[in-house]
Amino acid sequence: MSTTVDARGLSCPQPVLMTLDAIQSGTDTEFLILVDNEASRENVIRAAAAKGCRIGDVTRDGDDCTIPISKG
C-alpha cells in the first residue's frame, strides 16, 4: 500500500516535515509526495534520501510535481 502526502500550496519546511512524518510514522513503504514549487521538490528529495529512501522518477504536470519515494 502507498501513502499520498499532498503538500501543494505549502512552503518549506512544511512539505519536508509532512514527508518525514509519513516515512517515520507508518508501516507503508511507498509514498507519493505532491508539491507545487521547486524548493519543496528539492528539499523533499534531499530529506528523503538522507533517511535512506529511494527516489523514483519525478513527474511534472504544470507546476505540480509527484515524487515517488520508497523506504529501504
All heavy atoms as a GROMACS GRO file, in nm:
protein
  525
    1MET      N    1   0.085  -0.118   0.000
    1MET     CA    2   0.000   0.000   0.000
    1MET      C    3   0.089   0.124   0.000
    1MET      O    4   0.199   0.123   0.052
    1MET     CB    5  -0.090  -0.005   0.123
    1MET     CG    6  -0.184   0.113   0.132
    1MET     SD    7  -0.297   0.091   0.271
    1MET     CE    8  -0.446   0.138   0.190
    2SER      N    9   0.042   0.231  -0.057
    2SER     CA   10   0.120   0.354  -0.058
    2SER      C   11   0.042   0.467   0.008
    2SER      O   12  -0.080   0.464   0.016
    2SER     CB   13   0.160   0.393  -0.200
    2SER     OG   14   0.049   0.440  -0.272
    3THR      N   15   0.117   0.564   0.055
    3THR     CA   16   0.061   0.681   0.120
    3THR      C   17   0.085   0.802   0.030
    3THR      O   18   0.195   0.818  -0.023
    3THR     CB   19   0.130   0.705   0.256
    3THR    OG1   20   0.102   0.594   0.340
    3THR    CG2   21   0.080   0.831   0.323
    4THR      N   22  -0.015   0.886   0.015
    4THR     CA   23   0.000   1.010  -0.060
    4THR      C   24   0.004   1.126   0.038
    4THR      O   25  -0.080   1.137   0.126
    4THR     CB   26  -0.117   1.030  -0.159
    4THR    OG1   27  -0.117   0.921  -0.252
    4THR    CG2   28  -0.102   1.161  -0.236
    5VAL      N   29   0.105   1.210   0.021
    5VAL     CA   30   0.120   1.332   0.101
    5VAL      C   31   0.100   1.450   0.007
    5VAL      O   32   0.181   1.472  -0.084
    5VAL     CB   33   0.259   1.339   0.168
    5VAL    CG1   34   0.277   1.471   0.241
    5VAL    CG2   35   0.279   1.221   0.262
    6ASP      N   36  -0.008   1.522   0.025
    6ASP     CA   37  -0.039   1.637  -0.061
    6ASP      C   38   0.010   1.764   0.008
    6ASP      O   39  -0.054   1.816   0.099
    6ASP     CB   40  -0.188   1.645  -0.089
    6ASP     CG   41  -0.222   1.748  -0.195
    6ASP    OD1   42  -0.133   1.829  -0.232
    6ASP    OD2   43  -0.337   1.749  -0.241
    7ALA      N   44   0.125   1.812  -0.035
    7ALA     CA   45   0.186   1.932   0.024
    7ALA      C   46   0.179   2.050  -0.073
    7ALA      O   47   0.251   2.148  -0.056
    7ALA     CB   48   0.330   1.903   0.064
    8ARG      N   49   0.091   2.041  -0.171
    8ARG     CA   50   0.076   2.152  -0.266
    8ARG      C   51   0.020   2.273  -0.192
    8ARG      O   52  -0.065   2.260  -0.104
    8ARG     CB   53  -0.016   2.112  -0.380
    8ARG     CG   54   0.046   2.006  -0.470
    8ARG     CD   55  -0.050   1.958  -0.574
    8ARG     NE   56  -0.159   1.885  -0.507
    8ARG     CZ   57  -0.257   1.824  -0.570
    8ARG    NH1   58  -0.262   1.826  -0.703
    8ARG    NH2   59  -0.350   1.761  -0.504
    9GLY      N   60   0.070   2.389  -0.228
    9GLY     CA   61   0.025   2.513  -0.166
    9GLY      C   62   0.098   2.546  -0.038
    9GLY      O   63   0.073   2.651   0.022
   10LEU      N   64   0.188   2.459   0.005
   10LEU     CA   65   0.263   2.483   0.128
   10LEU      C   66   0.408   2.517   0.094
   10LEU      O   67   0.463   2.469  -0.005
   10LEU     CB   68   0.260   2.358   0.216
   10LEU     CG   69   0.122   2.310   0.257
   10LEU    CD1   70   0.132   2.178   0.331
   10LEU    CD2   71   0.051   2.415   0.340
   11SER      N   72   0.468   2.599   0.178
   11SER     CA   73   0.609   2.633   0.157
   11SER      C   74   0.693   2.561   0.261
   11SER      O   75   0.644   2.516   0.364
   11SER     CB   76   0.629   2.784   0.165
   11SER     OG   77   0.587   2.833   0.290
   12CYS      N   78   0.821   2.548   0.230
   12CYS     CA   79   0.913   2.480   0.321
   12CYS      C   80   0.922   2.557   0.451
   12CYS      O   81   0.913   2.679   0.451
   12CYS     CB   82   1.051   2.468   0.256
   12CYS     SG   83   1.055   2.329   0.140
   13PRO      N   84   0.932   2.483   0.559
   13PRO     CA   85   0.967   2.340   0.570
   13PRO      C   86   0.848   2.246   0.578
   13PRO      O   87   0.867   2.126   0.599
   13PRO     CB   88   1.047   2.335   0.699
   13PRO     CG   89   0.978   2.435   0.787
   13PRO     CD   90   0.939   2.548   0.692
   14GLN      N   91   0.726   2.293   0.563
   14GLN     CA   92   0.609   2.207   0.582
   14GLN      C   93   0.608   2.082   0.495
   14GLN      O   94   0.583   1.973   0.546
   14GLN     CB   95   0.481   2.287   0.564
   14GLN     CG   96   0.456   2.384   0.678
   14GLN     CD   97   0.338   2.474   0.653
   14GLN    OE1   98   0.321   2.525   0.542
   14GLN    NE2   99   0.257   2.495   0.755
   15PRO      N  100   0.636   2.089   0.363
   15PRO     CA  101   0.637   1.966   0.283
   15PRO      C  102   0.740   1.864   0.332
   15PRO      O  103   0.714   1.744   0.332
   15PRO     CB  104   0.669   2.015   0.142
   15PRO     CG  105   0.618   2.155   0.141
   15PRO     CD  106   0.649   2.209   0.277
   16VAL      N  107   0.855   1.913   0.373
   16VAL     CA  108   0.959   1.823   0.424
   16VAL      C  109   0.912   1.757   0.553
   16VAL      O  110   0.925   1.635   0.571
   16VAL     CB  111   1.092   1.899   0.446
   16VAL    CG1  112   1.193   1.812   0.520
   16VAL    CG2  113   1.149   1.946   0.314
   17LEU      N  114   0.858   1.834   0.645
   17LEU     CA  115   0.811   1.780   0.772
   17LEU      C  116   0.699   1.678   0.751
   17LEU      O  117   0.696   1.573   0.817
   17LEU     CB  118   0.766   1.892   0.865
   17LEU     CG  119   0.876   1.990   0.908
   17LEU    CD1  120   0.816   2.105   0.987
   17LEU    CD2  121   0.984   1.919   0.986
   18MET      N  122   0.607   1.708   0.661
   18MET     CA  123   0.498   1.615   0.631
   18MET      C  124   0.552   1.484   0.572
   18MET      O  125   0.504   1.375   0.606
   18MET     CB  126   0.398   1.679   0.535
   18MET     CG  127   0.320   1.793   0.596
   18MET     SD  128   0.223   1.885   0.475
   18MET     CE  129   0.101   1.763   0.426
   19THR      N  130   0.651   1.495   0.484
   19THR     CA  131   0.711   1.377   0.422
   19THR      C  132   0.782   1.292   0.526
   19THR      O  133   0.762   1.171   0.533
   19THR     CB  134   0.810   1.420   0.312
   19THR    OG1  135   0.739   1.493   0.211
   19THR    CG2  136   0.879   1.299   0.249
   20LEU      N  137   0.864   1.354   0.609
   20LEU     CA  138   0.937   1.280   0.711
   20LEU      C  139   0.843   1.216   0.812
   20LEU      O  140   0.866   1.103   0.855
   20LEU     CB  141   1.038   1.372   0.780
   20LEU     CG  142   1.153   1.421   0.692
   20LEU    CD1  143   1.242   1.516   0.770
   20LEU    CD2  144   1.233   1.305   0.634
   21ASP      N  145   0.737   1.285   0.845
   21ASP     CA  146   0.638   1.229   0.937
   21ASP      C  147   0.574   1.103   0.877
   21ASP      O  148   0.558   1.002   0.945
   21ASP     CB  149   0.532   1.333   0.970
   21ASP     CG  150   0.433   1.283   1.074
   21ASP    OD1  151   0.478   1.234   1.179
   21ASP    OD2  152   0.311   1.295   1.051
   22ALA      N  153   0.538   1.110   0.749
   22ALA     CA  154   0.478   0.993   0.682
   22ALA      C  155   0.577   0.877   0.677
   22ALA      O  156   0.539   0.762   0.703
   22ALA     CB  157   0.434   1.031   0.541
   23ILE      N  158   0.702   0.905   0.647
   23ILE     CA  159   0.803   0.800   0.638
   23ILE      C  160   0.823   0.733   0.774
   23ILE      O  161   0.833   0.612   0.783
   23ILE     CB  162   0.936   0.858   0.585
   23ILE    CG1  163   0.923   0.896   0.437
   23ILE    CG2  164   1.051   0.759   0.605
   23ILE    CD1  165   1.039   0.976   0.382
   24GLN      N  166   0.824   0.810   0.879
   24GLN     CA  167   0.856   0.758   1.011
   24GLN      C  168   0.736   0.700   1.085
   24GLN      O  169   0.753   0.616   1.172
   24GLN     CB  170   0.919   0.868   1.097
   24GLN     CG  171   1.052   0.914   1.043
   24GLN     CD  172   1.107   1.038   1.111
   24GLN    OE1  173   1.038   1.102   1.189
   24GLN    NE2  174   1.230   1.072   1.080
   25SER      N  175   0.615   0.741   1.051
   25SER     CA  176   0.502   0.706   1.135
   25SER      C  177   0.424   0.582   1.094
   25SER      O  178   0.346   0.532   1.172
   25SER     CB  179   0.405   0.824   1.144
   25SER     OG  180   0.343   0.845   1.019
   26GLY      N  181   0.442   0.534   0.975
   26GLY     CA  182   0.356   0.425   0.932
   26GLY      C  183   0.431   0.301   0.892
   26GLY      O  184   0.553   0.293   0.899
   27THR      N  185   0.354   0.203   0.849
   27THR     CA  186   0.412   0.078   0.803
   27THR      C  187   0.426   0.075   0.651
   27THR      O  188   0.484  -0.018   0.596
   27THR     CB  189   0.326  -0.041   0.848
   27THR    OG1  190   0.194  -0.023   0.797
   27THR    CG2  191   0.323  -0.052   0.999
   28ASP      N  192   0.370   0.176   0.584
   28ASP     CA  193   0.382   0.181   0.438
   28ASP      C  194   0.527   0.198   0.398
   28ASP      O  195   0.606   0.261   0.469
   28ASP     CB  196   0.300   0.297   0.381
   28ASP     CG  197   0.151   0.272   0.390
   28ASP    OD1  198   0.110   0.157   0.409
   28ASP    OD2  199   0.075   0.370   0.378
   29THR      N  200   0.560   0.144   0.283
   29THR     CA  201   0.696   0.157   0.232
   29THR      C  202   0.702   0.239   0.103
   29THR      O  203   0.810   0.270   0.055
   29THR     CB  204   0.758   0.018   0.205
   29THR    OG1  205   0.676  -0.052   0.112
   29THR    CG2  206   0.770  -0.062   0.334
   30GLU      N  207   0.587   0.273   0.048
   30GLU     CA  208   0.579   0.351  -0.074
   30GLU      C  209   0.501   0.479  -0.048
   30GLU      O  210   0.396   0.476   0.016
   30GLU     CB  211   0.508   0.271  -0.184
   30GLU     CG  212   0.569   0.137  -0.214
   30GLU     CD  213   0.700   0.148  -0.289
   30GLU    OE1  214   0.712   0.241  -0.372
   30GLU    OE2  215   0.789   0.064  -0.266
   31PHE      N  216   0.553   0.589  -0.100
   31PHE     CA  217   0.491   0.720  -0.078
   31PHE      C  218   0.489   0.799  -0.208
   31PHE      O  219   0.581   0.791  -0.287
   31PHE     CB  220   0.571   0.800   0.027
   31PHE     CG  221   0.589   0.725   0.155
   31PHE    CD1  222   0.698   0.642   0.173
   31PHE    CD2  223   0.496   0.736   0.256
   31PHE    CE1  224   0.714   0.571   0.291
   31PHE    CE2  225   0.511   0.665   0.374
   31PHE     CZ  226   0.621   0.583   0.391
   32LEU      N  227   0.383   0.875  -0.227
   32LEU     CA  228   0.375   0.973  -0.336
   32LEU      C  229   0.362   1.109  -0.270
   32LEU      O  230   0.267   1.134  -0.197
   32LEU     CB  231   0.254   0.946  -0.425
   32LEU     CG  232   0.261   0.823  -0.514
   32LEU    CD1  233   0.130   0.807  -0.590
   32LEU    CD2  234   0.377   0.833  -0.610
   33ILE      N  235   0.459   1.195  -0.298
   33ILE     CA  236   0.460   1.327  -0.240
   33ILE      C  237   0.424   1.427  -0.350
   33ILE      O  238   0.486   1.427  -0.456
   33ILE     CB  239   0.599   1.363  -0.181
   33ILE    CG1  240   0.654   1.247  -0.096
   33ILE    CG2  241   0.592   1.493  -0.104
   33ILE    CD1  242   0.568   1.205   0.020
   34LEU      N  243   0.324   1.510  -0.325
   34LEU     CA  244   0.279   1.610  -0.422
   34LEU      C  245   0.322   1.748  -0.374
   34LEU      O  246   0.288   1.788  -0.262
   34LEU     CB  247   0.127   1.605  -0.437
   34LEU     CG  248   0.066   1.468  -0.464
   34LEU    CD1  249  -0.085   1.477  -0.465
   34LEU    CD2  250   0.117   1.412  -0.595
   35VAL      N  251   0.397   1.819  -0.456
   35VAL     CA  252   0.440   1.955  -0.425
   35VAL      C  253   0.418   2.042  -0.549
   35VAL      O  254   0.400   1.992  -0.659
   35VAL     CB  255   0.589   1.961  -0.381
   35VAL    CG1  256   0.610   1.885  -0.251
   35VAL    CG2  257   0.682   1.909  -0.488
   36ASP      N  258   0.424   2.173  -0.528
   36ASP     CA  259   0.400   2.262  -0.642
   36ASP      C  260   0.502   2.374  -0.654
   36ASP      O  261   0.475   2.477  -0.714
   36ASP     CB  262   0.258   2.319  -0.636
   36ASP     CG  263   0.234   2.402  -0.511
   36ASP    OD1  264   0.325   2.413  -0.427
   36ASP    OD2  265   0.122   2.453  -0.497
   37ASN      N  266   0.621   2.352  -0.597
   37ASN     CA  267   0.728   2.450  -0.619
   37ASN      C  268   0.863   2.381  -0.615
   37ASN      O  269   0.879   2.273  -0.557
   37ASN     CB  270   0.719   2.568  -0.520
   37ASN     CG  271   0.742   2.526  -0.378
   37ASN    OD1  272   0.854   2.494  -0.340
   37ASN    ND2  273   0.634   2.526  -0.299
   38GLU      N  274   0.959   2.442  -0.680
   38GLU     CA  275   1.092   2.382  -0.699
   38GLU      C  276   1.166   2.362  -0.566
   38GLU      O  277   1.230   2.259  -0.546
   38GLU     CB  278   1.174   2.471  -0.792
   38GLU     CG  279   1.300   2.407  -0.843
   38GLU     CD  280   1.276   2.292  -0.939
   38GLU    OE1  281   1.167   2.284  -0.998
   38GLU    OE2  282   1.367   2.209  -0.953
   39ALA      N  283   1.157   2.459  -0.477
   39ALA     CA  284   1.228   2.448  -0.349
   39ALA      C  285   1.176   2.328  -0.269
   39ALA      O  286   1.255   2.251  -0.213
   39ALA     CB  287   1.214   2.576  -0.268
   40SER      N  288   1.045   2.311  -0.266
   40SER     CA  289   0.988   2.197  -0.195
   40SER      C  290   1.030   2.066  -0.259
   40SER      O  291   1.064   1.969  -0.189
   40SER     CB  292   0.835   2.206  -0.191
   40SER     OG  293   0.794   2.314  -0.112
   41ARG      N  294   1.030   2.060  -0.390
   41ARG     CA  295   1.071   1.938  -0.461
   41ARG      C  296   1.213   1.901  -0.421
   41ARG      O  297   1.241   1.787  -0.381
   41ARG     CB  298   1.062   1.957  -0.612
   41ARG     CG  299   1.099   1.831  -0.691
   41ARG     CD  300   1.104   1.859  -0.841
   41ARG     NE  301   1.216   1.943  -0.876
   41ARG     CZ  302   1.342   1.901  -0.893
   41ARG    NH1  303   1.372   1.773  -0.875
   41ARG    NH2  304   1.437   1.984  -0.926
   42GLU      N  305   1.304   1.995  -0.430
   42GLU     CA  306   1.444   1.968  -0.399
   42GLU      C  307   1.463   1.929  -0.252
   42GLU      O  308   1.537   1.835  -0.221
   42GLU     CB  309   1.530   2.089  -0.433
   42GLU     CG  310   1.540   2.115  -0.581
   42GLU     CD  311   1.616   2.242  -0.614
   42GLU    OE1  312   1.682   2.299  -0.524
   42GLU    OE2  313   1.612   2.284  -0.730
   43ASN      N  314   1.396   2.000  -0.163
   43ASN     CA  315   1.412   1.973  -0.020
   43ASN      C  316   1.352   1.839   0.022
   43ASN      O  317   1.409   1.769   0.105
   43ASN     CB  318   1.354   2.087   0.062
   43ASN     CG  319   1.433   2.215   0.049
   43ASN    OD1  320   1.552   2.212   0.018
   43ASN    ND2  321   1.368   2.328   0.072
   44VAL      N  322   1.237   1.804  -0.035
   44VAL     CA  323   1.176   1.673  -0.005
   44VAL      C  324   1.266   1.561  -0.054
   44VAL      O  325   1.291   1.463   0.019
   44VAL     CB  326   1.034   1.663  -0.066
   44VAL    CG1  327   0.986   1.519  -0.071
   44VAL    CG2  328   0.936   1.750   0.011
   45ILE      N  329   1.318   1.573  -0.174
   45ILE     CA  330   1.408   1.470  -0.228
   45ILE      C  331   1.532   1.456  -0.141
   45ILE      O  332   1.573   1.345  -0.106
   45ILE     CB  333   1.445   1.503  -0.375
   45ILE    CG1  334   1.322   1.482  -0.465
   45ILE    CG2  335   1.563   1.418  -0.422
   45ILE    CD1  336   1.341   1.532  -0.606
   46ARG      N  337   1.591   1.566  -0.103
   46ARG     CA  338   1.712   1.565  -0.021
   46ARG      C  339   1.685   1.502   0.117
   46ARG      O  340   1.762   1.419   0.166
   46ARG     CB  341   1.767   1.706  -0.007
   46ARG     CG  342   1.900   1.714   0.060
   46ARG     CD  343   1.965   1.853   0.061
   46ARG     NE  344   1.876   1.966   0.040
   46ARG     CZ  345   1.871   2.039  -0.072
   46ARG    NH1  346   1.948   2.009  -0.174
   46ARG    NH2  347   1.789   2.141  -0.081
   47ALA      N  348   1.574   1.538   0.179
   47ALA     CA  349   1.540   1.487   0.313
   47ALA      C  350   1.512   1.337   0.308
   47ALA      O  351   1.557   1.261   0.395
   47ALA     CB  352   1.421   1.562   0.369
   48ALA      N  353   1.437   1.293   0.207
   48ALA     CA  354   1.405   1.150   0.195
   48ALA      C  355   1.532   1.068   0.168
   48ALA      O  356   1.550   0.961   0.226
   48ALA     CB  357   1.302   1.128   0.085
   49ALA      N  358   1.618   1.120   0.083
   49ALA     CA  359   1.744   1.050   0.054
   49ALA      C  360   1.831   1.040   0.180
   49ALA      O  361   1.895   0.937   0.204
   49ALA     CB  362   1.819   1.120  -0.058
   50ALA      N  363   1.831   1.144   0.261
   50ALA     CA  364   1.909   1.144   0.385
   50ALA      C  365   1.857   1.039   0.483
   50ALA      O  366   1.932   0.991   0.569
   50ALA     CB  367   1.906   1.282   0.450
   51LYS      N  368   1.729   1.000   0.472
   51LYS     CA  369   1.670   0.896   0.556
   51LYS      C  370   1.687   0.757   0.496
   51LYS      O  371   1.633   0.660   0.546
   51LYS     CB  372   1.521   0.923   0.578
   51LYS     CG  373   1.494   1.042   0.666
   51LYS     CD  374   1.540   1.015   0.806
   51LYS     CE  375   1.506   1.130   0.898
   51LYS     NZ  376   1.560   1.108   1.033
   52GLY      N  377   1.761   0.748   0.386
   52GLY     CA  378   1.787   0.618   0.324
   52GLY      C  379   1.681   0.572   0.228
   52GLY      O  380   1.679   0.455   0.188
   53CYS      N  381   1.593   0.661   0.187
   53CYS     CA  382   1.486   0.626   0.093
   53CYS      C  383   1.535   0.638  -0.051
   53CYS      O  384   1.626   0.714  -0.081
   53CYS     CB  385   1.366   0.718   0.113
   53CYS     SG  386   1.287   0.699   0.273
   54ARG      N  387   1.470   0.561  -0.137
   54ARG     CA  388   1.497   0.571  -0.281
   54ARG      C  389   1.395   0.665  -0.343
   54ARG      O  390   1.276   0.661  -0.308
   54ARG     CB  391   1.486   0.434  -0.347
   54ARG     CG  392   1.601   0.341  -0.311
   54ARG     CD  393   1.581   0.210  -0.379
   54ARG     NE  394   1.460   0.151  -0.322
   54ARG     CZ  395   1.449   0.028  -0.280
   54ARG    NH1  396   1.548  -0.053  -0.291
   54ARG    NH2  397   1.336  -0.017  -0.230
   55ILE      N  398   1.441   0.744  -0.437
   55ILE     CA  399   1.355   0.839  -0.507
   55ILE      C  400   1.332   0.786  -0.648
   55ILE      O  401   1.427   0.757  -0.721
   55ILE     CB  402   1.420   0.980  -0.515
   55ILE    CG1  403   1.474   1.024  -0.379
   55ILE    CG2  404   1.323   1.080  -0.574
   55ILE    CD1  405   1.373   1.028  -0.267
   56GLY      N  406   1.205   0.775  -0.686
   56GLY     CA  407   1.171   0.730  -0.821
   56GLY      C  408   1.174   0.846  -0.919
   56GLY      O  409   1.224   0.955  -0.888
   57ASP      N  410   1.122   0.823  -1.037
   57ASP     CA  411   1.118   0.926  -1.140
   57ASP      C  412   1.013   1.031  -1.104
   57ASP      O  413   0.894   1.000  -1.092
   57ASP     CB  414   1.084   0.865  -1.276
   57ASP     CG  415   1.196   0.777  -1.328
   57ASP    OD1  416   1.313   0.803  -1.295
   57ASP    OD2  417   1.165   0.682  -1.402
   58VAL      N  418   1.059   1.153  -1.088
   58VAL     CA  419   0.971   1.265  -1.055
   58VAL      C  420   0.896   1.305  -1.181
   58VAL      O  421   0.956   1.320  -1.288
   58VAL     CB  422   1.052   1.384  -0.999
   58VAL    CG1  423   0.963   1.504  -0.972
   58VAL    CG2  424   1.127   1.342  -0.873
   59THR      N  425   0.764   1.321  -1.170
   59THR     CA  426   0.684   1.364  -1.284
   59THR      C  427   0.627   1.502  -1.258
   59THR      O  428   0.604   1.540  -1.144
   59THR     CB  429   0.569   1.265  -1.313
   59THR    OG1  430   0.487   1.253  -1.198
   59THR    CG2  431   0.624   1.129  -1.351
   60ARG      N  432   0.608   1.576  -1.366
   60ARG     CA  433   0.553   1.711  -1.358
   60ARG      C  434   0.425   1.721  -1.437
   60ARG      O  435   0.411   1.660  -1.542
   60ARG     CB  436   0.652   1.812  -1.414
   60ARG     CG  437   0.773   1.832  -1.331
   60ARG     CD  438   0.866   1.933  -1.400
   60ARG     NE  439   0.982   1.955  -1.320
   60ARG     CZ  440   1.001   2.061  -1.243
   60ARG    NH1  441   0.910   2.155  -1.238
   60ARG    NH2  442   1.110   2.075  -1.172
   61ASP      N  443   0.334   1.801  -1.385
   61ASP     CA  444   0.210   1.835  -1.454
   61ASP      C  445   0.187   1.982  -1.427
   61ASP      O  446   0.133   2.017  -1.322
   61ASP     CB  447   0.094   1.749  -1.405
   61ASP     CG  448  -0.035   1.777  -1.480
   61ASP    OD1  449  -0.029   1.842  -1.588
   61ASP    OD2  450  -0.141   1.736  -1.432
   62GLY      N  451   0.234   2.067  -1.517
   62GLY     CA  452   0.230   2.211  -1.491
   62GLY      C  453   0.325   2.243  -1.378
   62GLY      O  454   0.441   2.204  -1.381
   63ASP      N  455   0.277   2.310  -1.276
   63ASP     CA  456   0.360   2.342  -1.160
   63ASP      C  457   0.368   2.226  -1.059
   63ASP      O  458   0.455   2.224  -0.974
   63ASP     CB  459   0.304   2.465  -1.086
   63ASP     CG  460   0.324   2.593  -1.163
   63ASP    OD1  461   0.418   2.598  -1.245
   63ASP    OD2  462   0.248   2.688  -1.141
   64ASP      N  463   0.277   2.129  -1.071
   64ASP     CA  464   0.272   2.020  -0.975
   64ASP      C  465   0.378   1.914  -1.007
   64ASP      O  466   0.400   1.880  -1.123
   64ASP     CB  467   0.136   1.952  -0.975
   64ASP     CG  468   0.026   2.043  -0.924
   64ASP    OD1  469   0.057   2.145  -0.860
   64ASP    OD2  470  -0.092   2.011  -0.948
   65CYS      N  471   0.441   1.863  -0.901
   65CYS     CA  472   0.537   1.753  -0.914
   65CYS      C  473   0.490   1.639  -0.825
   65CYS      O  474   0.444   1.660  -0.714
   65CYS     CB  475   0.675   1.796  -0.866
   65CYS     SG  476   0.758   1.913  -0.972
   66THR      N  477   0.507   1.518  -0.876
   66THR     CA  478   0.481   1.398  -0.799
   66THR      C  479   0.615   1.328  -0.778
   66THR      O  480   0.686   1.296  -0.873
   66THR     CB  481   0.384   1.303  -0.872
   66THR    OG1  482   0.263   1.374  -0.896
   66THR    CG2  483   0.357   1.179  -0.790
   67ILE      N  484   0.647   1.306  -0.648
   67ILE     CA  485   0.776   1.246  -0.612
   67ILE      C  486   0.747   1.109  -0.550
   67ILE      O  487   0.694   1.101  -0.440
   67ILE     CB  488   0.850   1.334  -0.509
   67ILE    CG1  489   0.862   1.477  -0.560
   67ILE    CG2  490   0.986   1.273  -0.476
   67ILE    CD1  491   0.902   1.578  -0.452
   68PRO      N  492   0.782   1.001  -0.621
   68PRO     CA  493   0.766   0.867  -0.562
   68PRO      C  494   0.886   0.833  -0.474
   68PRO      O  495   1.000   0.851  -0.514
   68PRO     CB  496   0.758   0.775  -0.684
   68PRO     CG  497   0.826   0.851  -0.793
   68PRO     CD  498   0.820   0.996  -0.760
   69ILE      N  499   0.856   0.787  -0.354
   69ILE     CA  500   0.961   0.755  -0.257
   69ILE      C  501   0.935   0.614  -0.204
   69ILE      O  502   0.822   0.577  -0.177
   69ILE     CB  503   0.957   0.856  -0.139
   69ILE    CG1  504   0.993   0.996  -0.190
   69ILE    CG2  505   1.052   0.813  -0.027
   69ILE    CD1  506   0.980   1.104  -0.085
   70SER      N  507   1.046   0.538  -0.188
   70SER     CA  508   1.039   0.402  -0.132
   70SER      C  509   1.133   0.395  -0.013
   70SER      O  510   1.247   0.438  -0.023
   70SER     CB  511   1.081   0.298  -0.234
   70SER     OG  512   0.998   0.304  -0.347
   71LYS      N  513   1.085   0.335   0.095
   71LYS     CA  514   1.171   0.311   0.210
   71LYS      C  515   1.268   0.198   0.180
   71LYS      O  516   1.234   0.104   0.110
   71LYS     CB  517   1.088   0.266   0.331
   71LYS     CG  518   1.028   0.373   0.412
   71LYS     CD  519   0.966   0.308   0.537
   71LYS     CE  520   0.892   0.406   0.622
   71LYS     NZ  521   0.831   0.340   0.738
   72GLY      N  522   1.387   0.209   0.240
   72GLY     CA  523   1.482   0.099   0.235
   72GLY      C  524   1.563   0.085   0.118
   72GLY      O  525   1.606   0.121   0.031
   0.00000   0.00000   0.00000
